[in-house]
Amino acid sequence: MNIRAILIERPIEFLKQQRILRDKFLRWFLIIALLLCMVQIGQLLIRLRPTGFVVPLEYVSGAGLTRLGDWRLIYGYGVYSLLVTLGNIALAVVAFEKSRITSFFLLLGAIVINIFAIVVTHTLLAQLG
């Protein structure tokens, strides 16, 4: 099956063929990873507003703010979260054929990274007021 058939012509059929989606346990991890990614991106879209001043991009609790920059750079955390989530899901789908445990750890890794990204984004947005 070529990429055009997968993405444009028959994406639903392609998804139905994936064995990982028939595994209830891994399907829940996949759904949780996608939901956390959407929460993080939604948090950015709803709470982040343009500012005329530099904003904190990194925060260290013991040292305070360590790097300042343009407010648009905070969207990088959402992009990073989305890329890691989609990448880990793609790798989990490929790895499922050989090792179910590898797919589990890839999806768990996506969940953990999304949780950390939500915390970091929330902290940075709280600094903006």
N, CA, C and O of each residue as an XYZ file, in Angstrom:
516
protein
N       0.854     -1.166      0.000
C       0.000      0.000      0.000
C       0.902      1.231      0.000
O       1.792      1.359      0.841
N       0.663      2.140     -0.953
C       1.495      3.331     -1.016
C       0.969      4.423     -0.089
O      -0.122      4.313      0.470
N       1.762      5.468      0.058
C       1.438      6.521      1.020
C       0.192      7.295      0.609
O      -0.578      7.724      1.468
N      -0.016      7.478     -0.684
C      -1.206      8.190     -1.138
C      -2.475      7.431     -0.769
O      -3.453      8.030     -0.323
N      -2.458      6.127     -0.954
C      -3.616      5.309     -0.602
C      -3.879      5.352      0.893
O      -5.030      5.348      1.330
N      -2.799      5.393      1.681
C      -2.958      5.418      3.130
C      -3.527      6.748      3.611
O      -4.480      6.768      4.389
N      -2.950      7.856      3.155
C      -3.310      9.159      3.693
C      -4.525      9.800      3.033
O      -5.261     10.537      3.690
N      -4.748      9.536      1.757
C      -5.794     10.266      1.046
C      -6.993      9.391      0.697
O      -8.137      9.755      0.971
N      -6.729      8.254      0.100
C      -7.826      7.471     -0.455
C      -8.554      6.615      0.562
O      -9.784      6.578      0.570
N      -7.797      5.912      1.441
C      -8.441      4.980      2.369
C      -7.814      5.031      3.764
O      -7.313      4.010      4.233
N      -7.824      6.173      4.437
C      -7.182      6.210      5.759
C      -7.922      5.398      6.817
O      -7.288      4.826      7.703
N      -9.247      5.337      6.741
C     -10.022      4.585      7.731
C      -9.743      3.087      7.587
O      -9.605      2.383      8.588
N      -9.662      2.609      6.374
C      -9.362      1.199      6.155
C      -7.965      0.854      6.660
O      -7.745     -0.211      7.236
N      -7.020      1.774      6.436
C      -5.661      1.547      6.919
C      -5.641      1.459      8.445
O      -4.966      0.596      9.006
N      -6.378      2.348      9.119
C      -6.417      2.315     10.581
C      -7.062      1.045     11.103
O      -6.626      0.505     12.120
N      -8.092      0.561     10.427
C      -8.762     -0.670     10.852
C      -7.859     -1.889     10.737
O      -8.060     -2.879     11.441
N      -6.870     -1.826      9.856
C      -5.957     -2.947      9.663
C      -4.874     -3.014     10.736
O      -4.213     -4.045     10.867
N      -4.678     -1.966     11.489
C      -3.598     -1.937     12.479
C      -3.953     -2.803     13.681
O      -4.987     -2.614     14.321
N      -3.079     -3.752     13.970
C      -3.322     -4.684     15.079
C      -3.249     -3.998     16.430
O      -3.892     -4.446     17.379
N      -2.484     -2.925     16.542
C      -2.341     -2.247     17.824
C      -3.673     -1.653     18.290
O      -3.905     -1.524     19.492
N      -4.542     -1.295     17.355
C      -5.839     -0.731     17.722
C      -6.815     -1.791     18.212
O      -7.851     -1.455     18.786
N      -6.506     -3.046     17.999
C      -7.352     -4.132     18.511
C      -6.977     -4.528     19.931
O      -7.728     -5.239     20.599
N      -5.826     -4.074     20.392
C      -5.369     -4.344     21.751
C      -5.954     -3.278     22.677
O      -5.552     -2.116     22.614
N      -6.898     -3.663     23.533
C      -7.611     -2.685     24.371
C      -6.684     -1.925     25.299
O      -6.841     -0.719     25.488
N      -5.721     -2.620     25.877
C      -4.793     -1.983     26.820
C      -3.984     -0.888     26.122
O      -3.909      0.235     26.620
N      -3.383     -1.202     24.984
C      -2.569     -0.219     24.274
C      -3.424      0.858     23.629
O      -2.970      1.990     23.461
N      -4.647      0.522     23.269
C      -5.540      1.530     22.699
C      -5.824      2.631     23.717
O      -5.893      3.807     23.358
N      -5.990      2.251     24.999
C      -6.205      3.264     26.041
C      -4.985      4.159     26.208
O      -5.127      5.369     26.390
N      -3.797      3.584     26.149
C      -2.591      4.396     26.254
C      -2.471      5.349     25.064
O      -2.049      6.495     25.224
N      -2.837      4.882     23.891
C      -2.804      5.711     22.699
C      -3.787      6.871     22.826
O      -3.450      8.008     22.496
N      -4.977      6.597     23.294
C      -5.989      7.645     23.473
C      -5.542      8.653     24.512
O      -5.701      9.857     24.311
N      -4.987      8.186     25.618
C      -4.519      9.093     26.673
C      -3.399      9.983     26.151
O      -3.382     11.180     26.438
N      -2.467      9.424     25.395
C      -1.366     10.222     24.835
C      -1.902     11.308     23.909
O      -1.457     12.454     23.973
N      -2.852     10.956     23.050
C      -3.425     11.949     22.144
C      -4.223     13.011     22.891
O      -4.156     14.190     22.542
N      -4.978     12.612     23.914
C      -5.748     13.585     24.695
C      -4.839     14.558     25.446
O      -5.106     15.759     25.478
N      -3.779     14.046     26.042
C      -2.850     14.931     26.744
C      -2.183     15.906     25.782
O      -1.972     17.069     26.127
N      -1.855     15.452     24.599
C      -1.266     16.336     23.591
C      -2.263     17.424     23.201
O      -1.890     18.590     23.066
N      -3.517     17.050     23.020
C      -4.540     18.041     22.679
C      -4.770     19.027     23.817
O      -4.989     20.213     23.569
N      -4.722     18.556     25.064
C      -4.871     19.445     26.221
C      -3.745     20.467     26.240
O      -3.975     21.652     26.479
N      -2.538     20.007     25.990
C      -1.386     20.906     26.030
C      -1.463     21.950     24.917
O      -1.204     23.129     25.159
N      -1.812     21.534     23.712
C      -1.929     22.476     22.603
C      -3.116     23.407     22.825
O      -3.029     24.598     22.527
N      -4.218     22.883     23.343
C      -5.369     23.727     23.667
C      -5.042     24.765     24.723
O      -5.487     25.910     24.639
N      -4.272     24.369     25.707
C      -3.852     25.296     26.752
C      -3.049     26.442     26.136
O      -3.229     27.599     26.516
N      -2.184     26.132     25.210
C      -1.405     27.172     24.540
C      -2.301     28.083     23.709
O      -2.165     29.305     23.772
N      -3.205     27.511     22.940
C      -4.053     28.310     22.070
C      -5.009     29.206     22.849
O      -5.308     30.318     22.415
N      -5.487     28.735     23.987
C      -6.454     29.501     24.762
C      -5.787     30.560     25.633
O      -6.265     31.692     25.701
N      -4.698     30.208     26.295
C      -4.133     31.105     27.310
C      -3.002     32.006     26.828
O      -2.735     33.031     27.455
N      -2.335     31.657     25.742
C      -1.193     32.443     25.288
C      -1.669     33.582     24.394
O      -2.304     33.351     23.364
N      -1.361     34.799     24.791
C      -1.733     35.998     24.057
C      -0.487     36.778     23.686
O       0.523     36.711     24.387
N      -0.551     37.529     22.571
C       0.607     38.341     22.173
C       0.971     39.367     23.237
O       0.105     39.985     23.856
N       2.253     39.527     23.428
C       2.751     40.522     24.371
C       3.787     41.381     23.670
O       4.382     40.969     22.674
N       3.995     42.573     24.195
C       4.970     43.477     23.624
C       6.319     43.395     24.306
O       7.205     44.206     24.035
N       6.482     42.435     25.179
C       7.740     42.303     25.909
C       8.229     40.862     25.839
O       7.494     39.959     25.438
N       9.470     40.666     26.232
C      10.016     39.308     26.223
C       9.388     38.503     27.349
O       9.036     39.042     28.398
N       9.256     37.214     27.117
C       8.618     36.328     28.088
C       9.602     35.236     28.490
O      10.549     34.958     27.754
N       9.393     34.621     29.634
C      10.273     33.517     30.037
C      10.028     32.295     29.160
O       8.883     31.930     28.892
N      11.102     31.675     28.723
C      11.001     30.460     27.916
C      11.435     29.230     28.695
O      11.032     28.112     28.375
N      12.250     29.433     29.708
C      12.694     28.345     30.574
C      12.565     28.835     32.006
O      12.729     30.023     32.284
N      12.277     27.934     32.889
C      12.127     28.293     34.293
C      12.782     27.215     35.143
O      12.504     26.026     34.989
N      13.644     27.646     36.032
C      14.278     26.739     36.977
C      13.893     27.234     38.363
O      14.119     28.399     38.691
N      13.318     26.367     39.172
C      12.765     26.803     40.455
C      13.825     27.366     41.398
O      13.540     28.298     42.151
N      15.010     26.835     41.373
C      16.045     27.326     42.279
C      16.726     28.585     41.792
O      17.146     29.411     42.603
N      16.845     28.749     40.488
C      17.588     29.878     39.931
C      16.704     30.953     39.344
O      17.203     32.022     38.991
N      15.421     30.716     39.228
C      14.535     31.690     38.602
C      14.549     31.521     37.095
O      14.844     30.442     36.582
N      14.229     32.595     36.391
C      14.168     32.545     34.933
C      15.566     32.476     34.345
O      16.464     33.192     34.787
N      15.752     31.632     33.366
C      17.074     31.474     32.790
C      17.167     31.938     31.349
O      18.262     32.266     30.892
N      16.048     31.980     30.601
C      16.113     32.405     29.208
C      14.838     33.149     28.860
O      13.740     32.689     29.171
N      14.980     34.287     28.222
C      13.842     35.092     27.793
C      13.806     35.138     26.278
O      14.832     34.966     25.621
N      12.611     35.372     25.716
C      12.487     35.451     24.268
C      11.102     35.911     23.859
O      10.287     36.296     24.697
N      10.847     35.866     22.561
C       9.570     36.278     22.000
C       8.462     35.321     22.446
O       8.712     34.129     22.626
N       7.251     35.826     22.622
C       6.141     35.023     23.125
C       5.791     33.872     22.190
O       5.274     32.852     22.647
N       6.059     34.008     20.891
C       5.731     32.941     19.934
C       6.551     31.677     20.160
O       6.131     30.586     19.774
N       7.707     31.816     20.776
C       8.574     30.656     20.992
C       7.993     29.657     21.990
O       8.429     28.507     22.037
N       7.023     30.078     22.781
C       6.380     29.157     23.729
C       5.591     28.090     22.978
O       5.403     26.988     23.492
N       5.125     28.404     21.765
C       4.433     27.400     20.958
C       5.339     26.224     20.617
O       4.851     25.157     20.247
N       6.638     26.403     20.735
C       7.581     25.322     20.475
C       7.349     24.123     21.374
O       7.581     22.986     20.963
N       6.892     24.364     22.604
C       6.597     23.256     23.506
C       5.424     22.431     22.983
O       5.424     21.207     23.111
N       4.431     23.085     22.398
C       3.308     22.360     21.807
C       3.710     21.581     20.573
O       3.267     20.450     20.373
N       4.550     22.185     19.745
C       5.035     21.502     18.543
C       5.875     20.290     18.937
O       5.741     19.211     18.358
N       6.744     20.484     19.929
C       7.576     19.375     20.408
C       6.702     18.232     20.930
O       6.940     17.066     20.612
N       5.706     18.568     21.721
C       4.802     17.566     22.279
C       4.074     16.813     21.166
O       3.951     15.589     21.219
N       3.594     17.537     20.165
C       2.883     16.913     19.058
C       3.796     15.994     18.257
O       3.403     14.880     17.912
N       5.014     16.450     17.956
C       5.947     15.630     17.176
C       6.355     14.362     17.927
O       6.423     13.283     17.338
N       6.625     14.494     19.220
C       7.013     13.329     20.010
C       5.845     12.343     20.102
O       6.043     11.134     19.981
N       4.643     12.851     20.312
C       3.481     11.978     20.419
C       3.236     11.223     19.121
O       3.070     10.003     19.133
N       3.214     11.942     18.001
C       2.977     11.282     16.719
C       4.120     10.339     16.349
O       3.891      9.261     15.800
N       5.338     10.746     16.649
C       6.483      9.877     16.377
C       6.449      8.598     17.192
O       6.691      7.511     16.666
N       6.147      8.727     18.479
C       6.078      7.541     19.330
C       4.917      6.626     18.940
O       5.035      5.403     19.018
N       3.804      7.213     18.524
C       2.677      6.392     18.080
C       3.053      5.640     16.802
O       2.756      4.453     16.670
N       3.698      6.323     15.871
C       4.120      5.661     14.629
C       5.107      4.535     14.928
O       5.002      3.449     14.357
N       6.056      4.785     15.813
C       7.012      3.740     16.181
C       6.331      2.590     16.917
O       6.696      1.430     16.732
N       5.343      2.908     17.752
C       4.619      1.863     18.476
C       3.836      0.980     17.521
O       3.766     -0.234     17.713
N       3.243      1.580     16.488
C       2.501      0.793     15.493
C       3.445     -0.161     14.772
O       3.116     -1.328     14.562
N       4.619      0.338     14.394
C       5.593     -0.497     13.690
C       6.147     -1.583     14.620
O       6.305     -2.734     14.210
N       6.436     -1.217     15.859
C       7.058     -2.154     16.802
C       6.081     -3.201     17.325
O       6.510     -4.242     17.822
N       4.785     -2.949     17.224
C       3.798     -3.866     17.782
C       3.880     -5.252     17.155
O       3.624     -6.253     17.824
N       4.229     -5.314     15.898
C       4.319     -6.605     15.202
C       5.370     -7.506     15.837
O       5.220     -8.728     15.828
N       6.420     -6.929     16.381
C       7.507     -7.737     16.945
C       7.469     -7.801     18.466
O       7.803     -8.828     19.057
N       7.055     -6.686     19.110
C       7.115     -6.657     20.562
C       6.029     -5.735     21.125
O       6.048     -4.521     20.918
N       5.102     -6.338     21.829
C       4.025     -5.571     22.444
C       4.560     -4.672     23.558
O       4.072     -3.557     23.742
N       5.552     -5.146     24.296
C       6.108     -4.375     25.408
C       6.819     -3.116     24.909
O       6.790     -2.084     25.579
N       7.451     -3.192     23.748
C       8.094     -2.019     23.168
C       7.055     -0.963     22.823
O       7.269      0.225     23.068
N       5.944     -1.384     22.263
C       4.858     -0.452     21.964
C       4.322      0.180     23.232
O       4.023      1.374     23.260
N       4.202     -0.613     24.277
C       3.740     -0.086     25.556
C       4.669      1.009     26.067
O       4.203      2.072     26.478
N       5.973      0.763     26.047
C       6.916      1.756     26.556
C       6.971      3.002     25.669
O       7.170      4.105     26.178
N       6.802      2.850     24.379
C       6.762      4.018     23.498
C       5.540      4.886     23.799
O       5.647      6.111     23.858
N       4.392      4.261     23.988
C       3.193      5.018     24.312
C       3.272      5.616     25.710
O       2.821      6.740     25.930
N       3.837      4.879     26.650
C       4.033      5.412     27.994
C       4.980      6.610     27.968
O       4.764      7.592     28.679
N       6.018      6.528     27.157
C       6.948      7.649     27.004
C       6.252      8.881     26.459
O       6.527      9.995     26.905
N       5.356      8.700     25.504
C       4.596      9.827     24.962
C       3.722     10.463     26.039
O       3.601     11.687     26.104
N       3.117      9.634     26.879
C       2.275     10.152     27.962
C       3.109     10.955     28.952
O       2.711     12.049     29.353
N       4.249     10.427     29.347
C       5.112     11.116     30.316
C       5.606     12.438     29.745
O       5.599     13.449     30.448
N       6.029     12.452     28.497
C       6.507     13.693     27.888
C       5.377     14.704     27.792
O       5.601     15.895     28.009
N       4.182     14.262     27.477
C       3.048     15.186     27.420
C       2.728     15.763     28.795
O       2.396     16.943     28.903
N       2.822     14.961     29.833
C       2.579     15.470     31.185
C       3.609     16.529     31.544
O       3.254     17.587     32.066
N       4.884     16.256     31.270
C       5.921     17.251     31.547
C       5.709     18.513     30.710
O       5.907     19.620     31.213
N       5.315     18.369     29.456
C       5.080     19.535     28.601
C       3.916     20.367     29.122
O       3.959     21.596     29.059
N       2.875     19.713     29.637
C       1.748     20.445     30.219
C       2.197     21.233     31.442
O       1.816     22.392     31.608
N       2.999     20.618     32.292
C       3.485     21.300     33.499
C       4.364     22.497     33.130
O       4.212     23.580     33.694
N       5.270     22.299     32.192
C       6.158     23.385     31.771
C       5.354     24.515     31.153
O       5.571     25.680     31.487
N       4.430     24.190     30.258
C       3.604     25.208     29.618
C       2.768     25.953     30.642
O       2.675     27.179     30.591
N       2.166     25.234     31.562
C       1.360     25.863     32.599
C       2.201     26.831     33.438
O       1.752     27.933     33.753
N       3.409     26.420     33.793
C       4.297     27.266     34.581
C       4.679     28.525     33.810
O       4.652     29.624     34.365
N       5.030     28.372     32.544
C       5.404     29.541     31.746
C       4.221     30.484     31.531
O       4.382     31.704     31.564
N       3.050     29.927     31.315
C       1.865     30.782     31.115
C       1.465     31.477     32.417
O       0.935     32.588     32.391
N       1.715     30.832     33.547
C       1.412     31.453     34.838
C       2.318     32.654     35.080
O       1.911     33.615     35.732
N       3.540     32.609     34.562
C       4.459     33.734     34.708
C       4.009     34.948     33.920
O       4.365     36.078     34.252
N       3.209     34.712     32.854
C       2.738     35.824     32.033
C       1.550     36.544     32.659
O       1.194     37.651     32.255
N       0.945     35.900     33.646
C      -0.150     36.568     34.361
C      -1.429     36.122     33.840
O      -2.476     36.567     34.309
